[in-house]
Every structure is written in structure tokens, then in C-alpha cells.
Amino acid sequence: MNSKSKPVDKQSKQSIKAVSQIEHEALARRTPAEAFSDFVVFQGGRPWVIALHALWFAAWILWNSARFAGVRPFDPYPYMGLATIVSLEAIFLSLFILVSQNRATRRADERAHLDLQINLMAEREATKMLRLLQALCAYHGLPEAADSEVGEMLRKTEPASIARELEKHLPSDLHSARNNPGVGESNV
């Protein structure tokens, strides 16, 4: 693999800058609770946190196992205090994950809507270019001007109609797809 990277072209740099700006704005719109949740979830998934928990649990269990002279257990087996603390930690960690996941889902929805808008604009632009090319072919008397496939491509795209057609053919969930093999399969 070549270690030298090619320079990024000007249009790509502009696109990168635009996407980066959108992401920075989204991060700036986070509430303090969302930012804190993101921090907790990010830190909670790091290896040092796993190691810290392993050490903490091991120390707690050793201290409370009554195996060492002069060490008085404060939470003897079955370690109900540890179980309570760990349960509370799991509850709060789950809530932090849900807050972060909800925010991430909102961002994903925003990106999907943006993608859809850009795709629809690109489709309109491509259709317009196709019309211009068809007009040029017709002007020059080329047979491609009467191509039936091109005529079909020039029809206006109706996203709602396409979505309804997809709903008819795609399984609504994995359970229905497993229980009804062949349903949703078509040669659209």
C-alpha cells in the first residue's frame, strides 16, 4: 500500500467542511444532560473502566470473604451491598445509554431526511439533464431520442408511491419474514 496520500480536491474539501460544520452544530445543540450522557457512555465503554470494575469487584469480594485475619467483612456473602450498588449502576448506565441513543437516533433521522432531500434534488437534476440530452438527440435525428426506457425515466418520481410499493413487498419484521417465507418476495 502506498504511504503517500493524494491531496484532496477542492470540492471534496468543501463537502468535508460542510459536513463537519453540520456535525459541530449538532453537537453544540446538545442539552447539558445529553452532553453528560454522551460523556458517561463514551467513558463507560473504554477498557480502563472494565479494568477498574474488575479491580473494584475483586477487592470488594476479597475484603468481604472473611479469609484474612483482622479484616472484618462489612458485606458478607452473598454480597447484597455490592449487588445493590451494581444494580443501581446498571440502571443509571442504561438510562444514560438511552439518552445518548435517543439523541443519536434523532441525528440519524435528520441525516436521513437530508439524504432524501439531496437525493430528490439530484434526481430532478438528472431528469432535467436527461430531457436536455433527449432534446439534443431528437434535434440531431438520433434514434435514442425515441427510446421507451428514456421516456419512462423522464416521468416524475413520486417518493410516496414508491414507499407504498416498498411497504407491500418488504417484510414488516423478521418474525413475519421467518414465518411466511416467500411473502414479500416478488419480481418487482
Backbone bond lengths (Angstrom), bond angles and torsions (degrees), N, CA, C in turn:
res aa  C-N    CA-C-N  psi(-1)  N-CA   C-N-CA  omega(-1)  CA-C   N-CA-C  phi
1 M - - - 1.450 - - 1.522 108.95 -
2 N 1.295 117.37 137.41 1.454 123.13 -178.41 1.527 109.51 -74.86
3 S 1.337 117.27 125.66 1.464 120.66 -178.08 1.527 112.21 -79.31
4 K 1.330 116.69 -17.82 1.459 119.46 177.82 1.524 109.16 -84.00
5 S 1.322 115.32 128.89 1.459 118.36 178.62 1.522 109.02 -98.06
6 K 1.325 112.99 148.04 1.464 118.65 178.80 1.522 108.49 -78.01
7 P 1.319 116.72 147.73 1.467 118.84 178.01 1.530 110.39 -66.85
8 V 1.317 115.13 147.73 1.457 121.49 179.35 1.523 108.71 -81.29
9 D 1.334 114.88 135.22 1.472 118.45 -178.61 1.536 110.92 -71.30
10 K 1.328 114.64 165.77 1.461 121.70 -173.59 1.533 112.25 -62.13
11 Q 1.335 117.74 -42.24 1.465 120.23 -179.49 1.521 111.00 -65.40
12 S 1.339 116.83 -39.89 1.464 119.85 178.41 1.525 110.32 -64.66
13 K 1.330 116.85 -40.19 1.466 120.08 177.90 1.526 110.60 -61.89
14 Q 1.345 116.96 -40.34 1.462 120.09 178.64 1.524 110.74 -64.74
15 S 1.338 116.60 -40.89 1.464 120.26 178.61 1.521 110.55 -64.78
16 I 1.316 116.67 -43.78 1.466 121.23 179.03 1.527 109.64 -60.57
17 K 1.314 116.32 -42.87 1.463 120.65 179.90 1.531 110.92 -63.77
18 A 1.329 117.04 -42.03 1.464 121.14 -179.92 1.529 111.02 -64.70
19 V 1.330 117.11 -45.12 1.464 121.13 179.62 1.530 109.71 -65.12
20 S 1.324 116.58 -43.13 1.459 121.12 179.09 1.529 110.76 -60.34
21 Q 1.309 116.71 -41.68 1.464 120.79 179.39 1.530 110.75 -63.85
22 I 1.327 117.42 -42.00 1.468 121.36 178.35 1.528 109.70 -60.85
23 E 1.330 116.43 -44.03 1.469 120.34 -179.13 1.525 111.65 -67.09
24 H 1.340 117.50 -40.73 1.468 120.15 177.56 1.530 110.82 -63.08
25 E 1.329 116.86 -40.03 1.471 120.52 178.49 1.525 110.77 -64.50
26 A 1.343 116.70 -40.00 1.468 120.27 178.79 1.530 110.25 -64.29
27 L 1.322 117.37 -41.74 1.463 120.09 177.98 1.529 111.20 -64.82
28 A 1.322 116.39 -37.03 1.466 120.14 -179.86 1.530 111.95 -69.34
29 R 1.340 117.56 -24.51 1.471 121.59 179.91 1.529 113.06 -80.81
30 R 1.336 117.14 -7.14 1.464 118.75 -179.44 1.523 110.36 -63.15
31 T 1.311 114.92 142.99 1.464 119.40 173.08 1.527 107.95 -73.83
32 P 1.336 117.16 161.92 1.473 118.51 176.08 1.537 112.32 -56.23
33 A 1.329 117.14 -38.07 1.472 120.42 179.49 1.531 110.31 -64.59
34 E 1.335 117.38 -41.49 1.465 120.81 179.07 1.533 110.65 -65.95
35 A 1.325 116.31 -41.91 1.469 119.61 179.20 1.532 110.42 -63.75
36 F 1.335 116.71 -41.43 1.460 120.43 178.62 1.532 110.27 -65.55
37 S 1.326 116.89 -42.51 1.466 120.73 178.19 1.518 110.96 -61.39
38 D 1.321 116.64 -43.56 1.466 120.22 177.79 1.527 110.59 -60.30
39 F 1.335 116.36 -41.23 1.462 120.70 179.21 1.528 110.88 -63.26
40 V 1.339 116.78 -47.02 1.466 120.93 -178.66 1.525 110.33 -62.82
41 V 1.333 117.19 -44.41 1.467 121.01 -179.28 1.529 110.11 -65.41
42 F 1.331 116.86 -42.28 1.464 120.19 179.70 1.525 110.61 -62.52
43 Q 1.333 116.44 -47.85 1.465 120.18 -179.10 1.524 111.31 -69.18
44 G 1.332 116.74 -36.61 1.462 120.92 -178.23 1.518 113.29 -64.08
45 G 1.311 117.46 -22.79 1.450 121.14 -179.67 1.514 114.15 -94.31
46 R 1.313 117.48 12.87 1.473 120.65 -177.71 1.525 110.34 -95.07
47 P 1.328 116.82 150.24 1.472 120.51 -177.70 1.532 114.16 -58.82
48 W 1.332 117.47 -34.09 1.460 118.30 -177.98 1.528 111.44 -65.77
49 V 1.334 117.10 -28.09 1.469 119.81 178.82 1.527 109.33 -71.39
50 I 1.324 117.18 -38.54 1.463 120.98 176.79 1.535 109.37 -62.36
51 A 1.323 116.01 -46.52 1.467 120.29 179.33 1.530 110.82 -61.53
52 L 1.327 117.53 -42.75 1.459 121.61 179.38 1.529 110.54 -61.14
53 H 1.333 116.98 -43.33 1.459 120.16 178.34 1.531 111.07 -64.19
54 A 1.329 117.13 -42.59 1.469 120.30 179.51 1.531 110.04 -60.42
55 L 1.326 116.83 -43.52 1.465 120.59 178.49 1.531 111.26 -65.20
56 W 1.319 116.63 -44.09 1.455 121.90 -179.67 1.533 110.16 -61.06
57 F 1.341 117.59 -48.38 1.462 120.83 -179.58 1.524 111.02 -63.76
58 A 1.322 116.78 -43.23 1.464 120.54 -179.95 1.528 110.37 -62.35
59 A 1.326 117.16 -45.32 1.472 120.92 179.93 1.527 110.14 -63.32
60 W 1.323 117.76 -43.43 1.464 122.26 -179.82 1.527 110.20 -60.52
61 I 1.331 115.87 -47.76 1.467 120.45 -177.41 1.530 110.49 -66.98
62 L 1.331 117.10 -43.41 1.467 119.65 178.50 1.523 111.24 -61.90
63 W 1.329 116.82 -45.59 1.465 121.45 -179.21 1.530 109.98 -58.82
64 N 1.335 115.82 -41.36 1.458 121.13 -173.41 1.529 114.19 -95.46
65 S 1.318 118.31 9.77 1.461 121.22 -179.55 1.527 112.98 -87.06
66 A 1.326 117.55 -6.73 1.466 123.91 179.30 1.525 112.08 60.32
67 R 1.307 117.33 32.17 1.463 121.19 -179.82 1.525 112.83 -96.55
68 F 1.304 116.43 -10.57 1.461 119.70 -175.71 1.526 109.34 -114.26
69 A 1.317 115.18 132.25 1.466 120.12 179.50 1.522 109.58 -68.21
70 G 1.300 115.85 137.71 1.454 120.79 177.99 1.518 113.83 84.46
71 V 1.303 117.91 -4.83 1.468 121.13 177.95 1.526 107.28 -105.48
72 R 1.305 114.42 116.20 1.462 119.69 -176.47 1.540 109.69 -94.99
73 P 1.340 117.73 120.63 1.470 120.54 179.28 1.524 111.46 -65.57
74 F 1.306 117.45 137.41 1.466 122.09 175.56 1.528 111.19 -107.99
75 D 1.339 116.90 -10.08 1.462 122.05 178.95 1.530 108.22 -144.87
76 P 1.348 116.83 73.30 1.466 119.08 -175.07 1.528 112.32 -64.49
77 Y 1.352 113.02 163.64 1.470 120.02 179.00 1.517 108.80 -50.84
78 P 1.297 120.53 132.87 1.466 131.99 17.02 1.527 114.56 -94.29
79 Y 1.312 117.46 29.34 1.470 123.23 172.19 1.536 112.23 57.57
80 M 1.302 116.76 54.33 1.469 121.68 -177.82 1.533 111.61 -63.43
81 G 1.321 116.95 -36.06 1.470 119.42 177.91 1.519 110.78 -63.36
82 L 1.325 116.76 -44.97 1.466 120.74 178.12 1.527 110.63 -63.10
83 A 1.321 115.82 -42.30 1.470 119.71 179.92 1.530 110.62 -62.03
84 T 1.308 117.01 -40.39 1.470 120.76 179.13 1.524 110.72 -65.10
85 I 1.329 115.92 -46.92 1.473 119.96 -179.76 1.525 110.63 -61.99
86 V 1.327 116.36 -44.83 1.472 120.31 -179.35 1.531 110.53 -65.21
87 S 1.326 116.87 -38.73 1.470 120.12 177.95 1.527 111.21 -63.30
88 L 1.330 115.79 -44.84 1.467 119.36 178.21 1.529 110.89 -63.00
89 E 1.335 115.89 -41.86 1.464 119.19 177.79 1.521 110.65 -60.87
90 A 1.331 116.85 -42.38 1.470 120.71 179.78 1.523 110.97 -63.87
91 I 1.319 116.79 -40.56 1.473 120.31 178.97 1.526 110.08 -61.83
92 F 1.335 116.19 -50.66 1.463 118.83 -177.96 1.524 112.09 -66.68
93 L 1.324 116.95 -39.28 1.459 119.66 177.65 1.530 110.51 -62.45
94 S 1.326 116.19 -40.54 1.473 120.11 177.22 1.529 110.89 -61.35
95 L 1.328 116.31 -41.98 1.469 119.61 178.87 1.524 111.36 -65.14
96 F 1.332 117.05 -41.70 1.467 119.85 176.36 1.523 110.76 -61.41
97 I 1.330 116.36 -41.98 1.467 120.14 178.79 1.522 110.16 -62.50
98 L 1.335 117.19 -41.92 1.470 120.19 179.25 1.522 111.62 -63.10
99 V 1.331 117.70 -42.44 1.466 120.77 178.13 1.525 109.83 -60.95
100 S 1.331 116.91 -47.31 1.467 120.72 179.83 1.520 111.24 -64.95
101 Q 1.332 116.47 -40.47 1.465 120.43 179.83 1.525 111.00 -66.23
102 N 1.326 117.23 -39.50 1.466 119.86 177.47 1.528 111.03 -61.44
103 R 1.334 115.93 -42.59 1.455 119.53 178.45 1.528 110.34 -65.01
104 A 1.327 116.37 -43.11 1.466 120.23 179.24 1.526 110.96 -63.30
105 T 1.319 116.66 -37.66 1.467 120.42 177.87 1.525 110.57 -65.87
106 R 1.339 116.97 -42.15 1.472 119.36 176.51 1.520 110.71 -59.68
107 R 1.337 116.64 -43.30 1.478 120.58 178.49 1.522 110.68 -63.28
108 A 1.325 116.85 -41.45 1.463 120.19 179.00 1.526 110.34 -63.62
109 D 1.333 116.80 -39.49 1.469 120.19 177.09 1.522 110.59 -64.42
110 E 1.338 116.46 -42.76 1.473 119.68 178.08 1.527 110.69 -60.67
111 R 1.334 116.70 -43.22 1.466 120.80 178.98 1.524 110.83 -64.51
112 A 1.337 116.67 -40.10 1.465 120.24 179.53 1.525 110.30 -64.07
113 H 1.330 117.08 -40.70 1.472 119.85 177.61 1.527 110.73 -65.39
114 L 1.319 116.47 -40.80 1.459 120.56 177.19 1.526 110.27 -62.71
115 D 1.348 116.17 -45.15 1.466 120.10 177.44 1.522 110.95 -58.20
116 L 1.333 116.31 -44.60 1.459 119.89 179.94 1.524 110.96 -61.08
117 Q 1.327 116.93 -44.98 1.470 120.11 179.45 1.528 110.94 -61.16
118 I 1.310 116.64 -46.20 1.465 120.45 -179.23 1.518 110.66 -65.24
119 N 1.351 116.83 -40.63 1.462 120.05 178.11 1.526 111.59 -63.73
120 L 1.330 116.94 -40.29 1.474 119.45 178.01 1.529 111.12 -66.33
121 M 1.331 116.47 -38.76 1.473 119.31 176.28 1.516 110.38 -64.50
122 A 1.337 116.89 -43.08 1.464 120.83 179.75 1.530 110.37 -64.32
123 E 1.325 116.42 -37.41 1.468 120.08 178.13 1.521 110.88 -64.66
124 R 1.336 117.17 -42.72 1.474 120.14 177.33 1.525 110.96 -62.68
125 E 1.333 115.79 -42.22 1.464 119.74 179.01 1.524 111.03 -63.95
126 A 1.344 116.19 -43.31 1.471 119.69 179.69 1.523 110.57 -64.74
127 T 1.338 117.45 -38.77 1.464 120.97 177.97 1.526 110.17 -64.29
128 K 1.315 117.08 -41.72 1.468 120.77 178.66 1.527 110.01 -62.62
129 M 1.339 117.28 -44.07 1.470 120.10 178.52 1.530 110.53 -63.51
130 L 1.330 116.38 -37.95 1.462 120.38 178.36 1.527 110.16 -64.14
131 R 1.343 116.87 -39.94 1.468 120.32 176.50 1.537 110.69 -61.48
132 L 1.327 115.70 -43.47 1.459 119.87 179.62 1.529 110.64 -64.00
133 L 1.330 117.13 -42.22 1.460 120.45 178.31 1.526 111.16 -65.37
134 Q 1.326 116.16 -40.19 1.458 119.31 178.00 1.531 110.05 -63.58
135 A 1.336 117.00 -40.16 1.467 120.50 178.29 1.525 110.45 -63.88
136 L 1.337 116.37 -40.63 1.471 119.30 177.44 1.531 111.21 -64.06
137 C 1.323 116.62 -41.31 1.473 120.36 178.09 1.529 110.22 -63.52
138 A 1.334 116.71 -42.18 1.465 120.41 179.10 1.528 110.05 -64.84
139 Y 1.327 116.60 -42.54 1.466 121.01 179.82 1.528 111.14 -59.71
140 H 1.326 115.95 -37.66 1.464 120.09 -178.53 1.530 112.64 -91.54
141 G 1.340 116.05 3.90 1.451 120.25 175.93 1.519 114.00 71.87
142 L 1.308 118.27 25.92 1.464 121.54 -179.92 1.534 110.19 -82.67
143 P 1.333 117.76 142.68 1.468 120.36 -177.40 1.531 113.04 -66.06
144 E 1.324 118.75 -21.48 1.462 121.73 179.72 1.527 112.11 -61.66
145 A 1.328 117.00 -20.59 1.463 120.77 -179.82 1.519 111.28 -64.04
146 A 1.328 117.80 -26.49 1.462 121.60 -178.43 1.529 111.96 -102.02
147 D 1.305 118.85 12.85 1.463 123.20 -179.26 1.530 109.55 -60.71
148 S 1.354 116.74 123.02 1.468 120.48 -177.35 1.534 111.71 -65.61
149 E 1.334 117.36 -32.61 1.468 120.36 179.10 1.530 110.23 -65.66
150 V 1.323 116.60 -38.81 1.466 120.26 177.21 1.520 109.64 -64.90
151 G 1.334 116.17 -42.27 1.470 119.66 177.96 1.517 111.64 -58.47
152 E 1.341 116.29 -39.36 1.458 120.65 178.51 1.531 110.84 -67.53
153 M 1.322 116.67 -38.22 1.473 120.72 179.33 1.523 112.20 -67.38
154 L 1.314 116.75 -23.80 1.464 120.38 -177.93 1.523 113.15 -80.31
155 R 1.325 116.96 -10.03 1.459 118.88 177.13 1.521 109.28 -67.62
156 K 1.332 115.61 148.20 1.457 120.82 -178.92 1.527 109.99 -65.72
157 T 1.315 116.46 134.10 1.462 121.78 178.25 1.520 108.54 -78.46
158 E 1.319 115.76 131.58 1.459 122.24 178.50 1.531 108.40 -113.18
159 P 1.335 117.38 95.49 1.474 120.20 -177.43 1.526 113.46 -55.48
160 A 1.336 117.88 -38.82 1.469 120.12 -178.55 1.529 110.74 -64.35
161 S 1.323 117.55 -40.01 1.471 120.92 178.44 1.518 110.59 -65.18
162 I 1.312 116.48 -41.67 1.466 120.65 179.16 1.527 109.83 -64.78
163 A 1.335 117.76 -41.13 1.466 121.47 179.25 1.527 110.23 -63.17
164 R 1.339 118.26 -42.46 1.467 120.80 178.31 1.521 111.00 -63.48
165 E 1.321 116.66 -40.35 1.466 120.51 179.18 1.531 110.35 -65.54
166 L 1.324 116.87 -40.65 1.461 120.29 177.03 1.526 111.25 -61.86
167 E 1.346 116.85 -41.60 1.462 120.95 179.91 1.521 111.29 -59.88
168 K 1.324 116.93 -34.44 1.465 120.86 179.21 1.518 111.69 -66.79
169 H 1.325 117.52 -32.17 1.457 121.23 -170.53 1.525 115.10 -104.82
170 L 1.339 117.98 -21.55 1.456 119.94 -179.72 1.517 110.05 -90.32
171 P 1.343 117.92 143.40 1.467 118.87 176.83 1.525 109.27 -67.12
172 S 1.335 115.29 145.64 1.467 118.71 -178.50 1.520 111.25 -75.96
173 D 1.340 117.42 -27.29 1.461 120.92 174.77 1.517 108.41 -159.02
174 L 1.316 115.50 170.81 1.468 119.85 -177.85 1.519 111.88 -64.57
175 H 1.334 117.74 -34.36 1.447 121.29 -178.36 1.529 110.85 -61.26
176 S 1.330 116.75 -47.80 1.463 118.75 -179.36 1.522 110.92 -68.57
177 A 1.324 118.20 -30.89 1.466 120.52 178.64 1.524 110.17 -69.02
178 R 1.355 117.26 -38.37 1.464 120.46 179.78 1.518 111.31 -71.54
179 N 1.324 116.76 -37.83 1.466 120.71 -176.24 1.523 112.34 -79.91
180 N 1.308 117.66 -20.13 1.456 121.63 -178.20 1.518 110.62 -127.71
181 P 1.330 118.21 66.51 1.473 117.85 179.71 1.515 109.55 -61.04
182 G 1.290 114.88 138.62 1.463 120.82 -179.35 1.514 112.55 97.21
183 V 1.359 116.91 -25.89 1.464 120.06 177.68 1.517 107.44 -72.35
184 G 1.272 116.86 134.10 1.459 120.56 -178.78 1.500 112.00 90.40
185 E 1.337 116.82 -13.61 1.456 118.95 176.90 1.521 107.63 -84.07
186 S 1.272 115.30 129.42 1.459 118.94 178.59 1.505 109.31 -151.91
187 N 1.264 114.42 169.76 1.454 119.62 176.06 1.519 108.02 -110.09
188 V 1.331 114.86 61.29 1.459 122.04 179.29 1.496 109.23 -65.60
